[in-house]
Structures are given as C-alpha cells and as structure tokens.
Amino acid sequence: MKNIVITGATDGIGKLAAIQLAKEGHSIFVHGRNEVKVSATIAEIKADTNNQNISGLVADMSDLNAVKQMADKINRELPGIDVLINNAGVFKSSNILNKQGVDLRFVVNYLAPYLLTTMILPLLEKTKGSRIINLSSAAQAAISYDAMLGKSPISVNESYAQSKLALTMWSFRLATELHETSVIAVNPGSLLNTKMANEAYGQHWSPAEKGADILCDLAQSKEHEGITGKYFDNDRGAWANAHQLAYNEAAIDELIDFTQKLID
C-alpha cells in the first residue's frame, strides 16, 4: 500500500486517478481548493471503492501562503510519501493575476507545485523508489518573465504554454538532484473530456480516462521504475522530446533563479 498525494483531485483526471488508485488499496490524499468539494470527493471515493484510507487536503494553489500551510500539514501528518502527482492546474480564469500580481497560470501550474514539492521532499526522499509526476502539456512555450510578473500583456493560451514549459524545465533539473526519487513530466493527452478542456475549447478529442490511466501507470507500474528526468507524451503514447528549452541548462538556471526570488 502506497501513500499517494494528488493535487487537483476533486475533478477531471485527478479525481479519476484517485478513484482508480483507491480501488487498488492505496492510501490517497485528495487535494482541492474547496473544503466542501474535498469532503464530498472523499465520501464518494470511499463509497465507490470501499477504501477508507482517503484523506483531504485543502489549499488555493494561486495563494502560495496556502500552499505553504498545506505542505506544513503534510509534513506533520504523513510518515512518508510514495507518489506525488502534481495535477492541479488552471487554464481559463476570471483573474489574470494572483493577489501578488503574478500571472495566475504561472502560479497555479508551476510555482505552487514547485513550492509544495520542495517543502515535502524529505517525505519523498525517505521512501525508496518514490515518484513525482508533474502534469505538463503538449503546449509549451518560451517564458516571458515580464509577462509572468504582469508587466506585459499575454494571451491565456500563451500563458498556459509558458507555465507548462516552466514545470517541465524544473522537472528535468529536479531529476538530476534526486537519487532515490524519480521525476517524470507528462502530457496526459490533449483536449481530454474534462471541465478544463471543455471550458477552454468547447470540445474534446479523447475520454478523460486516457489521462487518468497514464497517471496511474506512471505512478506505480514496475515498467517505469527508475525512469527519471523524462517526458511522456500521451498523445503519442510514448516517451518523447519536450520543448528544446527544457534541455537548456542556462535557461533552466534563469528559471530557477527567478522562481526562488518569487518564493523567498
């Protein structure tokens, strides 16, 4: 039985993955930004799977102080973590920037998972063979730091793509720094039948289960044991190359430096 933390697990592929992994008997920690929705999801998963080892975590990922509080709670209450799935993400939103004036998609899709993972790394590192699964995307674009700081205009699509490249770049760097923990970036599939895709584009290409299945597979399959610092493209169903900047050490250094200044 594994301890598995899944962010953004009250909806979409995060919720489907939580149900699937709960059916296999694992202890699941379900994160959402709304306490009522988290509680309802926990009750639903328990009823569906007959697995009572389902717990909740609540934090608004656009608020880094809330992410810090959630990380503190995890560090206090969990003895170790086998799998962290950084699934929470945002595309469309009524707000362009968060309360601190940073691009909302950059915060939720990249800074929040960076901060959460960094803070709970000791729990992952003490668990042999632990895995971090970061939700990337087929959409990846070079980062404009002025745009991320709200200093220049940017489209939602461009902002989203930049946040996903940032997550992928950091995933590859983190993989080089960890010895007992694997780090994988994954595009779970383009235009899956989820609330996010339907709100953004009004259509879908594939069932949401396609994305949930690959998350569960990457999280626990023996086939992927020890694989780290790689990108899985579920549109192709294979390991693939990410954006070229994901392999550019100078660009990654610049990103990490920018990130640390925002978080400190």
BAPADREN-184106 format. One record per atom (N, C-alpha, C): residue in three letters; x negated, z, y. Coordinates in steps of 0.001 Angstrom, whole numbers, padded with zeros to 6 digits, always signed. Each point is the difference from the previous one (the first is absolute). Layout:
! BAPADREN-184106
ALAXZY ...
//
This chain:
! BAPADREN-184106
MET-000848+000000-001202 MET+000848+000000+001202 MET-000877+000000+001244 LYS+000269-000926+000914 LYS-000793-000131+001215 LYS+000761+000537+001218 ASN-000739+000488+000983 ASN+000568+000319+001312 ASN-000113-001250+000859 ILE+001144-000554+000404 ILE+000020-001265+000735 ILE+000722+000187+001336 VAL-000701-000275+001089 VAL+000578+000081+001343 VAL+000304-001424+000463 ILE+001259-000231+000418 ILE+000415-001326+000476 ILE+000601+000144+001385 THR-000624-000627+000997 THR+000587+000031+001338 THR+001036-001122+000118 GLY+000989+000223+000868 GLY+001062-000991+000176 GLY+000782-000203-001285 ALA+000371+001107-000641 ALA+000608-000087-001337 ALA+001501+000257-000014 THR+000635-000051+001170 THR+001458+000191+000018 THR+000739-001332+000036 ASP-000744-001098-000051 ASP+000598-001326+000111 ASP-000918-001029-000649 GLY+000523-001178-000242 GLY-000812-001146-000378 GLY-000853+000192-001232 ILE-001180-000639+000013 ILE-000838+000026-001200 ILE-000613+001377-000245 GLY-000147+000804+001061 GLY-000509+001357-000184 GLY+000948+000830-000844 LYS+001282-000103+000297 LYS+001009+000742-000759 LYS+000090-000510-001437 LEU-000014-001318-000165 LEU+000065-000579-001345 LEU-001207+000417-000840 ALA-001174+000025+000623 ALA-001208+000434-000714 ALA+000104+001481-000369 ALA+000533+000811+000917 ALA+000163+001432-000271 ALA+000904+000221-001207 ILE+001097-000752-000058 ILE+000931+000120-001139 ILE-000685-000407-001299 GLN-000694-001119+000041 GLN-000677-000523-001196 GLN-001055+000992-000510 LEU-000791+000552+000911 LEU-001050+000930-000392 LEU+000579+001345-000442 ALA+001122+000392+000608 ALA+000676+001232-000421 ALA+000536-000136-001426 LYS+000496-001181-000335 LYS+000501-000249-001365 LYS-001105+000160-001035 GLU-001229-000224+000434 GLU-001132+000122-000920 GLU-000546+001427-000051 GLY+000679+000920+000706 GLY-000314+001419-000131 GLY-000986+000563+001001 HIS-000375-000782+000991 HIS-000980+000488+000978 HIS+000654+000906+001043 SER-000811+000828+000641 SER+000453+000813+001137 SER-000083-000863+001248 ILE+001126-000197+000658 ILE+000053-000918+001139 ILE+000264+000770+001293 PHE-000781-000316+001022 PHE+000176+000585+001326 PHE+000489-001118+000919 VAL+001259+000097+000364 VAL+000713-001043+000743 VAL-000086+000284+001495 HIS-000571-000928+000747 HIS-000066+000181+001452 HIS+001033-000874+000703 GLY+000561+000554+001085 GLY+000868-000760+000898 GLY-000050+000654+001371 ARG+000568-000666+000992 ARG-000063+000586+001353 ARG+001233+000828+000310 ASN+001012-000059-000872 ASN+001264+000677+000232 ASN+000259+000986-001135 GLU+000114+001288+000354 GLU+000142+001044-001021 GLU+001246-000187-000858 VAL+001099-000409+000628 VAL+001250-000199-000749 VAL-000167-001118-001030 LYS-000640-001086+000431 LYS-000207-001147-000892 LYS-000970+000350-001131 VAL-001037+000777+000313 VAL-000953+000430-001029 VAL+000712+000845-001050 SER+000817+000943+000457 SER+000735+000868-000937 SER+000951-000802-000881 ALA+000688-000966+000603 ALA+000923-000845-000766 ALA-000760-000843-001026 THR-001166-000508+000385 THR-000817-000809-000915 THR-000494+000837-001171 ILE-000439+001220+000282 ILE-000459+000900-001070 ILE+001126+000243-000995 ALA+001205+000323+000517 ALA+001149+000264-000880 ALA+000326-001226-000846 GLU-000064-001173+000621 GLU+000307-001249-000708 GLU-001013-000276-001105 ILE-001268+000187+000304 ILE-001047-000261-001007 ILE+000112+000989-001148 LYS+000237+001257+000311 LYS+000170+001006-001059 LYS+001160-000357-000922 ALA+001114-000415+000590 ALA+001187-000356-000790 ALA-000248-001255-000830 ASP-000669-001001+000593 ASP-000245-001279-000689 ASP-000995+000122-001140 THR-000994+000887+000180 THR-001130+000011-000941 THR-000059+001235-000888 ASN+000790+000996+000328 ASN-000037+001288-000712 ASN-001381+000656+000114 ASN-000723-000356+001060 ASN-001303+000592+000285 ASN+000203+000936+001191 GLN-000264+001281-000209 GLN+000223+000982+001056 GLN-001243+000209+000880 ASN-001104-000635-000357 ASN-001251+000185+000759 ASN-000100-000983+001163 ILE+001015+000059+000858 ILE+000058-000875+001170 ILE+000042+000884+001245 SER-000931-000205+000909 SER-000074+000815+001218 SER+000014-000896+001230 GLY+000247+000619+001156 GLY+000137-000772+001228 GLY-001052+000318+001041 LEU-000314-001018+000804 LEU-000903+000142+001141 LEU+000651-000718+001176 VAL+000025+000647+001158 VAL+000665-000582+001165 VAL-000986-000127+001161 ALA-000105-001216+000549 ALA-000817-000216+001203 ALA+000341-001351+000594 ASP+000057-000041+001315 ASP+000133-001261+000725 ASP-001407-000580+000127 MET-000254-001116-000671 MET-001352-000549-000059 MET-000467-000585+001333 SER+000899-000125+000972 SER-000427-000458+001330 SER-000556+001158+000832 ASP+000126+001218-000517 ASP-000470+001208+000673 ASP-001162+000579-000808 LEU-001221-000184+000468 LEU-001161+000426-000779 LEU-000071+001510-000160 ASN+000594+000754+000918 ASN+000049+001459-000182 ASN+000877+000364-001189 ALA+001100-000732-000179 ALA+000875+000228-001155 ALA-000725-000371-001299 VAL-000809-001058+000053 VAL-000786-000401-001181 VAL-001003+001101-000352 LYS-000635+000579+001019 LYS-000954+001095-000231 LYS+000689+001197-000646 GLN+001195+000330+000482 GLN+000746+001132-000568 GLN+000369-000266-001461 MET+000375-001243-000299 MET+000331-000344-001385 MET-001243+000102-000882 ALA-001128-000477+000504 ALA-001249+000087-000767 ALA-000373+001455-000265 ASP+000182+000862+001000 ASP-000272+001434-000171 ASP+000880+000590-001102 LYS+001261-000388-000011 LYS+000946+000489-001019 LYS-000445-000452-001397 ILE-000395-001270-000108 ILE-000473-000528-001289 ILE-001228+000775-000467 ASN-000928+000242+000915 ASN-001235+000724-000355 ASN+000284+001432-000435 ARG+001015+000609+000580 ARG+000364+001375-000363 ARG+000689+000061-001357 GLU+000841-000993-000287 GLU+000930+000131-001124 GLU-000377-000765-001273 LEU-000873-000997+000099 LEU-000338-000785-001178 LEU-001394+000357-000517 PRO-000136+000168-001317 PRO-001322+000308-000558 PRO-000909-001224-000050 GLY+000601-001183-000055 GLY-000761-001241-000055 GLY+000958-001180+000050 ILE-000538-001189+000308 ILE+000825-001215+000058 ILE-000662-001064-000866 ASP+000794-000601-000881 ASP-000495-001085-000847 ASP+000151-001355+000680 VAL+001124-000176+000712 VAL+000279-001294+000630 VAL+000639+000231+001369 LEU-000527-000694+001002 LEU+000623-000048+001329 LEU+000379-001445+000272 ILE+001286-000251+000227 ILE+000464-001341+000346 ILE+000423+000019+001470 ASN-000834-000600+000848 ASN+000310-000077+001438 ASN+000915-001201+000225 ASN+001292+000259-000175 ASN+001007-001067+000026 ASN+000783-000058+001310 ALA+000103+001125+000713 ALA+000818+000035+001222 ALA-000476-001058+000991 GLY+000942-000725+000568 GLY-000356-001040+000952 GLY+001165-000346+000903 VAL-000314-000704+001084 VAL+001052-000418+000929 VAL-000297-001419+000471 PHE+001073-000771+000170 PHE-000115-001336+000577 PHE+000813-000012+001287 LYS+001304-000098-000110 LYS+000847+000029+001195 LYS+000238+001436+000442 SER+000000+000200+001303 SER+000268+001333+000542 SER+000475-000146+001436 SER+000834+000940+000435 SER+000472-000034+001385 SER-001132+000379+000962 ASN-001006+000698-000522 ASN-001145+000392+000826 ASN-001206-000883-000311 ILE-000695-000427+001036 ILE-001223-000789-000187 ILE-001198+000933-000175 LEU+000012+001114+000761 LEU-001103+000959-000027 LEU+000493+001360-000474 ASN-000914+000833-000512 ASN+000389+001361-000336 ASN-000113+000876+001256 LYS+000211+001300-000158 LYS+000022+000896+001174 LYS-001334+000047+000729 GLN-001072-000291-000716 GLN-001338+000019+000615 GLN-000382-001363+000591 GLY+000916-000976-000059 GLY-000260-001306+000586 GLY-000797-000950-000875 VAL-000068+000308-001315 VAL-000699-000870-000950 VAL+001028-000852-000724 ASP-000369-001244-000301 ASP+000902-000926-000695 ASP+000596+000674-001238 LEU+001330-000001-000081 LEU+000702+000741-001056 LEU-000372-000483-001399 ARG-000104-001319-000181 ARG-000320-000529-001331 ARG-001423+000390-000409 PHE-000909-000004+000976 PHE-001381+000406-000277 PHE-000045+001463-000440 VAL+000802+000842+000645 VAL+000030+001431-000337 VAL+000589+000218-001394 VAL+001186-000523-000243 VAL+000703+000263-001264 VAL-000681-000685-001189 ASN-000405-001252+000204 ASN-000522-000790-001122 ASN-001474+000238-000285 TYR-000713+000544+000984 TYR-001437+000203-000208 TYR-000493+001408+000342 LEU+000210+000440+001249 LEU-000564+001293+000402 LEU+000557+001156-000831 ALA+001298+000001-000258 ALA+000609+001097-000774 ALA-000564+000073-001417 PRO-000041-001123-000749 PRO-000607+000101-001332 PRO-001487+000359+000045 TYR-000714-000488+001011 TYR-001415+000360+000164 TYR-000138+001515+000153 LEU+000793+000569+000902 LEU-000075+001435+000281 LEU+000425+000832-001212 LEU+001133-000372-000593 LEU+000505+000740-001166 LEU-001028-000012-001131 THR-000492-001181-000309 THR-000951-000141-001111 THR-001267+000798+000258 THR-000523-000111+001212 THR-001230+000708+000353 THR+000168+001508-000162 MET+001153+000504+000408 MET+000230+001444-000043 MET+000220+000539-001417 ILE+000559-000832-000886 ILE+000280+000499-001367 ILE-000999-000541-001032 LEU-001069-000628+000492 LEU-001014-000554-000913 LEU-000555+001023-001000 PRO-000238+001266+000414 PRO-000527+000963-000979 PRO+000890+000131-001246 LEU+001313-000101+000179 LEU+000921+000113-001151 LEU-000103-001218-000913 LEU-000314-001160+000582 LEU-000178-001218-000800 LEU-001368+000008-000677 GLU-001017+000453+000729 GLU-001355-000036-000542 GLU-000207+001015-001124 LYS+000789+001069-000016 LYS-000159+000985-001071 LYS+000712-000445-001276 THR+000762-001111+000070 THR+000732-000505-001163 THR-000704-001246-000514 LYS-000579+000085-001187 LYS-000764-001129-000547 LYS+000903-001213-000212 GLY-000482-001161+000457 GLY+000771-001234-000204 GLY+001176-000165+000935 SER+000015+000752+001105 SER+001123-000108+000951 SER-000014-001358+000696 ARG+001155-000368+000534 ARG+000144-001324+000605 ARG+000746+000084+001334 ILE-000454-000816+000944 ILE+000693-000161+001284 ILE+000464-001454+000061 ILE+001298-000194+000187 ILE+000584-001339+000087 ILE+000515-000185+001423 ASN-000606-000926+000739 ASN+000385-000249+001388 ASN+000789-001294+000115 LEU+001173+000092+000627 LEU+000904-001152+000110 LEU-000433-000925+001127 SER-000629-001085-000374 SER-000407-001028+000943 SER+001106-001061+000058 SER-000378-001221+000319 SER+000985-001071+000168 SER-000724-001338-000060 ALA+000755-001052-000280 ALA-000563-001350+000116 ALA-000309-000301+001459 ALA+000720+000656+000910 ALA-000218-000167+001443 ALA-001142+000921+000433 GLN-001131-000592+000361 GLN-001151+000748+000506 GLN-000594-000793+001162 ALA-000314+000701+001092 ALA-000522-000699+001188 ALA-001025+000867+000718 ALA-000950-000671+000662 ALA-001062+000692+000743 ALA+000600+000950+001034 ILE-000639+001151+000163 ILE+000566+001091+000800 ILE-000377-000124+001476 SER+001018+000090+000859 SER-000215+000104+001441 SER+000143+001472+000377 TYR-001104+000644+000341 TYR+000061+001432+000294 TYR+000746+000287+001295 ASP-000037-000905+000958 ASP+000797+000163+001222 ASP+001491-000002-000336 ALA+000395-000897-000890 ALA+001411-000059-000405 ALA+000395+001272-000746 MET-000877+000496-000840 MET+000306+001209-000763 MET+000173+001214+000921 LEU-000692-000041+001154 LEU+000114+001096+000973 LEU+001102-000252+001033 GLY+000798-001047-000226 GLY+001107-000308+000893 GLY-000416-000601+001320 LYS-001222-000507+000070 LYS-000515-000550+001267 LYS+000255-001493+000163 SER+000360-000667-001087 SER+000335-001426+000101 SER+001153-000301-000950 PRO+000883-000947+000366 PRO+001181-000279-000805 PRO-000354-000629-001349 ILE+000834+000278-000984 ILE-000236-000526-001346 ILE+001343-000128-000714 SER+000149-001021-000815 SER+001257-000173-000737 SER+000059+000978-001173 VAL+001203+000245-000476 VAL+000195+000887-001151 VAL-000764-000534-001216 ASN+000110-001301-000246 ASN-000667-000602-001161 ASN-001516+000192+000082 GLU-000547-000227+001194 GLU-001445+000108+000179 GLU-000456+001446-000152 SER+000767+000908+000579 SER-000310+001422-000090 SER-000003+000465-001461 TYR+001021-000431-000736 TYR+000120+000371-001414 TYR-001215-000524-000783 ALA-000346-001269+000218 ALA-001111-000619-000720 ALA-001330+000693+000326 GLN-000167+000404+001265 GLN-001228+000694+000390 GLN-000085+001376-000659 SER+001142+000691-000057 SER+000001+001333-000626 SER-000336-000100-001482 LYS+000447-001065-000654 LYS-000252-000156-001441 LYS-001439-000415-000278 LEU-000608-000766+000908 LEU-001422-000293-000167 LEU-000810+001285+000181 ALA+000359+000808+000999 ALA-000707+001266+000224 ALA+000039+000863-001257 LEU+001160+000097-000627 LEU+000154+000799-001220 LEU-000889-000548-001115 THR-000092-001307-000104 THR-000798-000641-001044 THR-001488+000207+000251 MET-000422-000162+001250 MET-001412+000216+000365 MET-000425+001430-000333 TRP+000830+000950+000398 TRP-000323+001402-000272 TRP-000003+000284-001504 SER+000926-000613-000745 SER+000057+000199-001458 SER-001327-000378-000644 PHE-000548-001129+000431 PHE-001255-000475-000581 PHE-001158+000937+000354 ARG-000008+000517+001237 ARG-001055+000945+000412 ARG+000136+001308-000784 LEU+001219+000509-000100 LEU+000225+001265-000717 LEU-000461-000111-001454 ALA+000235-001140-000605 ALA-000393-000211-001397 ALA-001500+000171-000200 THR-000781-000365+001012 THR-001459+000132-000122 THR-000457+001447+000153 GLU+000869+000830+000571 GLU-000371+001389+000287 GLU+000419+000966-001107 LEU+000919-000417-000850 LEU+000523+000871-001061 LEU-000557-000412-001357 HIS-000290+000992-000835 HIS-000603-000288-001303 HIS+000969+000225-001158 GLU+000873+000998+000130 GLU+000924+000309-001095 GLU+001405-000551+000253 THR+000230-000503+001203 THR+001337-000465+000383 THR-000024-001492+000303 SER+000947-000742-000579 SER+000112-001443+000243 SER+000894-000247+001209 VAL-000306-001058+000734 VAL+000813-000384+001164 VAL+000359-001476-000129 ILE+001292-000288-000007 ILE+000482-001373-000134 ILE+000936-000324+001169 ALA-000184-001166+000609 ALA+000964-000513+000978 ALA+000854-001035-000718 VAL+001295+000015+000255 VAL+000889-000911-000731 VAL+001053-000613+000918 ASN+000169-001302-000112 ASN+001179-000661+000552 ASN+001047+000058-001111 PRO+001056+000812+000157 PRO+000959+000181-001101 PRO+000879-001217-000249 GLY-000052-000966+000936 GLY+000840-001191-000114 GLY+000634-000294+001344 SER+000060-001259+000353 SER+000566-000387+001290 SER+001517-000098-000078 LEU+000669+000462+001064 LEU+001459-000061+000126 LEU+000717+000487-001250 LEU-000328+001226-000399 LEU+000732+000648-001087 LEU+001365+000424+000529 ASN+000932+000221-000907 ASN+001365+000350+000398 ASN+000074+001475+000400 THR-000551+000291+001182 THR-000011+001358+000534 THR+000632-000001+001382 LYS+000346+001197+000451 LYS+000583+000164+001337 LYS-000944-000560+001067 MET-001314+000269-000150 MET-000971-000451+000995 MET-000015-001527+000121 ALA-000086-000685-001133 ALA-000073-001469+000018 ALA+001304-000618+000472 ASN+001116+000567-000433 ASN+001297-000564+000386 ASN+000282+000207+001486 GLU-000425+001153+000540 GLU+000158+000238+001445 GLU-000888-000943+000805 ALA-001206-000252-000537 ALA-000970-000816+000739 ALA+000325-001486-000056 TYR+000394-000462-001190 TYR+000134-001448-000195 TYR+001389-000458-000450 GLY+000857+000957-000351 GLY+001363-000356-000422 GLY+000044-000737-001316 GLN-001071+000094-000780 GLN-000028-000663-001304 GLN-001064+000653-000879 HIS+000030-000329-001295 HIS-001062+000456-000898 HIS-000285-001078-001034 TRP-001203+000082-000583 TRP-000422-000970-000999 TRP+000013+000572-001417 SER-000272+001307-000095 SER-000158+000621-001320 SER+000683+001360-000030 PRO+000368+000483-001200 PRO+000615+001323-000090 PRO-000990+001101+000363 ALA+000517+001106+000512 ALA-000859+001127+000388 ALA-000769+000547-001198 GLU+000589-000129-001187 GLU-000643+000515-001214 GLU-001388-000604-000228 LYS-000190-001229+000482 LYS-001316-000648-000132 LYS-001077+000858+000666 GLY+000311+000512+001191 GLY-000952+000847+000713 GLY-000175+001353-000652 ALA+001102+000599-000446 ALA-000066+001315-000644 ALA-000813-000065-001288 ASP+000196-001073-000751 ASP-000707-000148-001284 ASP-001517-000042+000185 ILE-000462-000732+001021 ILE-001451-000092+000192 ILE-000563+001334+000494 LEU+000764+000743+000804 LEU-000466+001323+000434 LEU-000174+000927-001196 CYS+000983-000006-000890 CYS-000065+000862-001194 CYS-001154-000423-000898 ASP-000197-001294-000119 ASP-001072-000537-000842 ASP-001371+000399+000558 LEU-000204-000210+001288 LEU-001280+000345+000621 LEU-000244+001505-000015 ALA+001082+000775+000051 ALA-000118+001457+000055 ALA-000439+000618-001323 GLN+000352-000637-001115 GLN-000244+000704-001261 GLN-000531-000833-001159 SER+000017-001322+000113 SER-000422-000826-001128 SER-001489+000190-000316 LYS-000306+000126-001295 LYS-001402+000098-000442 LYS-000767-001283+000342 GLU+000721-001100+000064 GLU-000600-001305+000304 GLU-000712+000016+001355 HIS+000505+000829+000936 HIS-000578+000031+001348 HIS-000943+001181+000221 GLU-000292+000728-001054 GLU-000863+001172+000099 GLU-001376-000382+000546 GLY-000459+000735+001004 GLY-001343-000223+000520 GLY-000132-001166+000968 ILE+001062-000784+000178 ILE-000054-001112+000956 ILE+000188+000573+001405 THR-000892-000334+000895 THR+000088+000565+001349 THR-000533-000994+001033 GLY+000479+000158+001246 GLY-000465-000857+001084 GLY+000457-001433-000140 LYS+001172-000187-000609 LYS+000504-001360-000209 LYS+001416-000144+000562 TYR+000436-001247+000100 TYR+001312-000348+000567 TYR+000802-000751-001060 PHE+001191+000522-000293 PHE+000881-000667-000967 PHE+001119-000704+000764 ASP+000129-001296-000241 ASP+001034-000799+000659 ASP+001115-000260-000996 ASN+001104+000724+000156 ASN+001093-000112-000968 ASN+000817-001274+000174 ASP-000232-000751+001089 ASP+000609-001330+000104 ASP-000619-000918-001070 ARG-001274+000234-000270 ARG-000705-000785-001025 ARG-000040+000716-001346 GLY+000250+001315+000037 GLY-000100+000787-001226 GLY-001440+000155-000460 ALA-000934+000091+000963 ALA-001417+000042-000358 ALA-000832+000645+001104 TRP-001208+000431-000356 TRP-000962+000446+001001 TRP-000367-001210+000854 ALA-000193+000224+001280 ALA-000228-001126+000910 ALA-000888+000455+001159 ASN-000353-000957+000855 ASN-000744+000327+001209 ASN+000963+000377+001108 ALA-000316+001072+000704 ALA+000759+000379+001192 ALA-000528-000838+001169 HIS+000450+000306+001205 HIS-000495-000645+001222 HIS-001519+000162+000072 GLN-000690-001006+000508 GLN-001472+000023+000017 GLN-000566+001208+000747 LEU+000718+000501+001019 LEU-000497+001152+000752 LEU+000000+001286-000826 ALA+000737+000012-001096 ALA+000024+001179-000866 ALA-001352+000211-000680 TYR-000858-001030+000053 TYR-001320+000076-000639 TYR-001124+000028+001043 ASN+000379+000120+001267 ASN-000969-000024+001092 ASN-000361+001439+000389 GLU-001205+000426-000379 GLU-000379+001406+000196 GLU-000004+000410+001473 ALA-000433-000903+000891 ALA-000024+000323+001434 ALA+001421+000191+000528 ALA+000924-000852-000444 ALA+001404+000120+000421 ALA+000611+001296-000531 ILE-000367+000364-001228 ILE+000521+001249-000580 ILE-000565+001204+000746 ASP-001291-000051+000345 ASP-000602+001087+000788 ASP+000755+000195+001315 GLU+000320-001121+000660 GLU+000716+000058+001278 GLU+001385+000623-000193 LEU+000683-000399-001075 LEU+001324+000553-000296 LEU-000059+001508-000247 ILE-000937+000437-000814 ILE-000087+001425-000340 ILE-000342+000817+001240 ASP-000873-000520+000845 ASP-000364+000680+001242 ASP+001224+000143+000912 PHE+000757-001078+000136 PHE+001226+000001+000797 PHE+001013+000995-000577 THR+000104+000009-001308 THR+000948+000871-000703 THR-000337+001473+000240 GLN-001268+000340-000181 GLN-000408+001390+000158 GLN+000253+000522+001415 LYS-000205-000868+000987 LYS+000246+000408+001387 LYS+001480+000266+000244 LEU+000870-000780-000642 LEU+001448+000199+000149 LEU+000478+001270-000695 ILE-000629+000317-001106 ILE+000462+001135-000828 ILE-000570+001323+000471 ASP-001232-000010+000497 ASP-000661+001254+000410 ASP+000667+000647+001217 
//
